[in-house]
Each structure stands twice: as C-alpha cells, then as structure tokens.
Amino acid sequence: MSDLICGDFYLFEKQVGLGAYLFNDRSGSANQTDLFATVAYHLKTGDEHKLAFGARLGATGYTAGLNKLQVWDPNDPIFSS
C-alpha cells in the first residue's frame, strides 16, 4: 500500500517555484518513507524563453520487520542462527 502527498506553487510572479512531497510505501514487512522539498529559480532569457535551475533536499527512511517474515523451512541454516 502506498500513500503520496505532494504540492507545489510559485512565488514572485512565477520566478521562484517551491514544492514538497511525502511518500510512504508499505509492502509486506518493509516500509519506506520519503520526505523531499524542492526549490527552483526561473530566469527569463527572452520573450518566450527562460532558464530554470533548482535543488532538492530530503531524506529517505527504510525499515524491514524481519521478525514478521514467514520461515518456510525451519531447518534452513540462515534462519536458525
């Protein structure tokens, strides 16, 4: 199951753009959570052209609940230790 919340908007007559997203994914015993923020600057280079550049900063967390795994072969030496 996955959840996503995201949004973006412009400031200063569309010269600066800001955005963020939060993503959470749960699959079996694994869980991943991402949180990122973005910023972009748009520089007008002509009547119909612009140069844009930006940066993204964030973090990703990953957990795996190994105690929730099902062991199919209890004699498997990997799982018995």
N, C-alpha and C positions, 0 to 999 in steps of 0.2 A: 504494500500500500504506500502510495506517495502523496505528499502534500506540497503545494507550492504557493507562496505568496510573493508577488512582485509588483513593483511600481516604478514609474519614472516621471519626471517633469522638467520643464525648462525654467530658467531664470534670466533676467536681464535681456529681454527681447530675443529669446532663443539663442543667446550667445553661450550660455552655460547649461549643461544638462546634468541632472542628478538622478540616480536610480539605486534600487536595492532589491535584493531577493533573499528569501528564506526558503530552503528546500529541506524536506525531511523524507527519507525513504526507509521503510521497514520491510525486510524480506527475510522470512524465516527467523533465524537467531541474530541476524545482522541489522544494524541501524546506522544510517549515515545522515548527518545534519550539516548543511552548508549555510553560511551567512556571509553575503557579499554586498559591498557598496561600490558604486561606480560614479565617476565624475568625468565629464567631457567638456572640452572647450572648442567652440566653433569660431574660426577666424574667417571673415568674409574676404575673398581674394578677387572678387569681381562682381558684376551684376548678377550672374547666375551661378557662381562658383564659390565654394568655401573649403577651407582646410580644417579638418577636425582631428583632435587627438585626445586621449583620455587615459585614465588609470583605474584599476580595480584593486580593492583591498578586501580581504576576508579571511575566513577560517573554515576548515572542514573538520568535523569530528566523526570518528568511526568507532563503533563498538560491536563486538561479537559475543553473544552469550553462549559460550562454549558449553556451559552446563545445561543448556536447552537442547543440545544435539542428541539425536537418537543413535545409539550404537547398534548397528545391525549384527555385528559379530563380537560378542563379549570376550572372545579369546584372541582378538586382534592385539598384537603386542604394542601397537601405537596407542591404543586407548586404555590398555590395562596399567600403564605406568603413570 
